[in-house]
């Protein structure tokens, strides 16, 4: 009963969101609540929802302040040199931009944290995509592919869970699939090339002169403008205002005042060069602290934003203006995070997710035992839409490994197969992970659009890595 109810909840959720019959926010909240009422958990509903919300609260806090931090940095022009460099290298070519997106994501994702990967890459590249008129689904899709493959690293969530659940170490789980991961990285680059070529053709059809027309003129205009960009679709509605240049070619900046009224002391702004250097050093320090886990992620972003806003916007009026400008972006992303908490809280608290795991394992025929690693590898990515990482790796995987062991298959081979898709290539599409909503929210696309656009490419990544694992002997056919 509970397993069927859980599967039905997930199926209806995916159906409604992918067909746009309901908003993701409404579906994430009301569908699990309805499922809990049907399952007879009305009396525990408040406790279940609060339990889910408490688990995602740190993520929600981190995202709120991270969005504010990177929005501030984009407005301050921190990423302008990177954007100008990409424009020069790409020469207005969407294909080159798309491949550069894949390369940047593969590098940034080495920290093993999907949320920070999405925050950094989308913040840096969304202005480039907007400037060239590229489809933001290409951005969210390519970032999804790169982050998915890199989530296999030993310090990433899925691999850590697989090792913990089966009491294995990285030499038994990760090292044998490292060549297969190389196949996956190569496929991500190929896929980004194909997506970029398709985007080049689309933009070329829209503009007969092609997307690279007047790129030098565009670069000059980019260099001359006052740095201002947004990390989200909501902030895209904000207009950019260029400050007119003075006679000596320098941009004129209005004096900043700590207050209003006669006799107010006027405070000259900090020189832009030193401010940019400070922002760069602060961001590098923040990223290093994120990788080293010096403090919890929410704490790092809270402190980082407080320091950044104090230096860049020292007056109360300026700080209030910044918050007003980006409040909509913060609300759009954080509400999705907490709505996802309602879903996972109810599914976990009612034990629906546990029953779903047992039901899934029970349908595996005994005759299929010797081929279990291949089946686990192929089904892992789609099942990311159904199971949370904890439910799969601590609930499903041990049973699958024990089943395989009964047929003479090493449990480590099942673990290797699992990390080729389950919450690796699949996590940036799953409604069960909070970081997915960071990616789609900051890219300005809906979850359903994102899933329809990139699902087959992400599934192909798993298939390519599975083939690579078979070829290199990570597990047998």
HELIX and SHEET records of a PDB file:
HELIX    1   1 UNK A    2  UNK A   18  1                                  17    
HELIX    2   2 UNK A   24  UNK A   38  1                                  15    
HELIX    3   3 UNK A   42  UNK A   44  5                                   3    
HELIX    4   4 UNK A   45  UNK A   75  1                                  31    
HELIX    5   5 UNK A   80  UNK A   90  1                                  11    
HELIX    6   6 UNK A   94  UNK A  108  1                                  15    
HELIX    7   7 UNK A  109  UNK A  111  5                                   3    
HELIX    8   8 UNK A  114  UNK A  132  1                                  19    
HELIX    9   9 UNK A  136  UNK A  150  1                                  15    
HELIX   10  10 UNK A  157  UNK A  166  1                                  10    
HELIX   11  11 UNK A  170  UNK A  173  1                                   4    
HELIX   12  12 UNK A  175  UNK A  177  5                                   3    
HELIX   13  13 UNK A  178  UNK A  206  1                                  29    
HELIX   14  14 UNK A  215  UNK A  224  1                                  10    
HELIX   15  15 UNK A  235  UNK A  237  5                                   3    
HELIX   16  16 UNK A  272  UNK A  292  1                                  21    
HELIX   17  17 UNK A  297  UNK A  312  1                                  16    
HELIX   18  18 UNK A  316  UNK A  349  1                                  34    
HELIX   19  19 UNK A  352  UNK A  362  1                                  11    
HELIX   20  20 UNK A  366  UNK A  371  5                                   6    
HELIX   21  21 UNK A  372  UNK A  383  1                                  12    
HELIX   22  22 UNK A  389  UNK A  391  1                                   3    
HELIX   23  23 UNK A  392  UNK A  396  3                                   5    
HELIX   24  24 UNK A  397  UNK A  406  1                                  10    
HELIX   25  25 UNK A  411  UNK A  418  1                                   8    
HELIX   26  26 UNK A  427  UNK A  429  5                                   3    
HELIX   27  27 UNK A  434  UNK A  443  1                                  10    
HELIX   28  28 UNK A  447  UNK A  472  1                                  26    
SHEET    1   A 2 UNK A 256  UNK A 257  0                                        
SHEET    2   A 2 UNK A 266  UNK A 267 -1                                        
END                                                                             
